[in-house]
């Protein structure tokens, strides 16, 4: 994207508010990606902030070789993977017991419905094997292509597609959708639900 290249050029020269514009442009997608991998929005926000702090440290020498969003999504996925593996991972109370999420709708009924849908989604995501959850999140929330997902996971494109397909099938089952439900509709629905409820 040409606009991203201009922002990076400004970012490397510390001009204007380029770093802030980059953050504002991608923070929502990155928090959604991290939340789907960590199933904890608070921890996801911390991971995204840590990634941006590291990104800010590269000002003046950052070289963009592909998509800026793809690069940032890869950084967030790596940080989330490290967080999941870490013995020192902060223990948070479960989402459904102590967190509420307000959707962007102004009606209380809409907020309640979105909160319930998000909690169902978070619960279903927690039950996926991590590799499948990561493939799903990178594809749906990160917008990465299957070759990019495969490169991120260190597997073949066929394996990345298989993990994605298995994740969608399991999500469909866990969320009570009929067996014949369209995978594409489910993947689009996952994105819509998360965009409506993630801060």
N, C-alpha and C positions, 0 to 999 in steps of 0.2 A: 504494500500500500504506500503510495507516494507520500501521503500525509504523515505516515509513521517515519519515513526517511527524513522528512523535513524536521519533525520533532526530534529525532535522534541527532540530526545535525545541530539543532539549537541546544539540545541537552549536552552534547559534547563541548559546546562553546559557552555553556552556562548562561544562555540567553533567555530572557523572559521567564516564563513559568512553564517551560517545556516539561520538566519532571512532574509538576503538578498536573498538567494536562494528560500526560501518559497515565498517571495514577488514576485520575478521574475516568479516563476512557476505559480502563481495563479492570478496575478494582472489583466491580460487581461480578464479572465473569470469573475472576480469579478466586474470589471468596466462595462462589458457588462451586467451583471445581474443588477447592480445598475442603469445603464442608462435605461434599459427596465422598471424598476419600477418607476424611477423619470422622464424619458423622457427629461433629461438634462445631457449631458455628463460632463460638468464642475462640476455640483453639485455631480454627480455620483463619479467622481474622488475624490472630497473632502470627501465623505462618506467612500470610500474605504481607503483613507489615515487615517481617524479617526479610522476605525476598526483596521488597522494595528498598529496604535499607542497604542491602547488598548491591542492588542495582544502582542506587545513588552513588555508591562508592566507585562505580565504574565510569562516572562522568569524566569526559575528556579523552577516554580511550575505548569507549564501547563501539564495537563494530557489528552492525546488523547484517547477517548473511541470509536471512529468510524473513519470516513473518515475526513481527515484534510480539504479537499475541501468542504465537506458537512458542517463542523463546520464553516468555514469562510463564506460560502454562507449564512448560517443561520444568522450569525452576520451582514452581509451586508443587508440581507432582513429586519432584525429587525431595523437596523439603517435607512434604506430607509423608512420603515413604520413610524418610529418616525419623520423623516424629513417631510414626507407628511402630518402628523397630526399636526405638529408644527405651531402655530400661527406666529412664528417668521421666518418662512421659507423665505429665500432670494428670491426675485422676479427677475427672469431672463427673458430676452427677448426671444421670441419664437425661436425655432430652425430654422425654415425655413426662418425667416427674417434676422438673424444675424450670423448664424454659417455655416461654410462649413467644410466638412469632406473629407480629402484626403484618398482615398483607397490606397492599397499597390501597385496597378498597376502603371506602369510608364507612360502610355499613358494618356493624358488629357481627351480623350473621355471616358476611363475607369473610371477615377476619377469622372467625371460628372455623369455617369450612376450610380455609387455606391452612390454618394451623393444624387441623386434623389431618389434612392431606399431606402436609410436610412431615408430620410425625410418622405417618404410615410409610412415606417414602424413606425417611431416615432409618426406620426400623428394618425395612426391606433391604436397604443398602448395606446395613450392618451384617446381614446374613449371607451376603455374597462373599466368595473367596476374594482375597485382596486383588489378585491379578485380574479377575473379571471386573471387579468394581473399578479398578484403575482404568482398564480399557474402556469401559462404559463412560466413566467421567471424562477422560481425555477426549473421547469422540463427541459426546453429547454436550458437555459443559465447556470443554476446552476448544472444541471446534477443530481438532486435529484430524488430519487425513489418516487412513489406515496405515500407510507407510510410515508416517510420523509416530503413530501410536506404537507400531512395531519397533521402530528405532528406539523409542523411549523405554520400552520394556525389554529390549534386547532379544526379540523373537522374530520369527518370519511374519510376513503380512498375513498369511493364511492363519497362523496361530492367533494373531491380534484380532482378525475377523471372527474366528471361532470363539475367543473369549468374550467378545462383544455380543455375539449371537447368544451364547449360553447365559450371559448376564441378563440380556433382555428377556429370554425365556423364563429364567428364574424370577425376575422382577414381575413378569406377567402373572406367574403362578402365585407369588407371595402377595401381590396386590389384588388377587381375586379376579383377574381378567380372564375371559374365556380363552380356551386353548387356541382358537382360530383368530384371536385378536392380532391385528397387524403390528409387526415389530416396529415399523417406521412410525406409526401413530403413537405407540408407547414411548419410543425414544423422544419424539417431539413433545409428548405430554410431560415427560420427566423434566425437560428443559423449561416448559411453561410453568410448572408448579414451582420449581426452584427459583425462577426469576421473579415470581410474584411474591415470594415470602422471604427471600434472602435480603438483608439490609444492604 
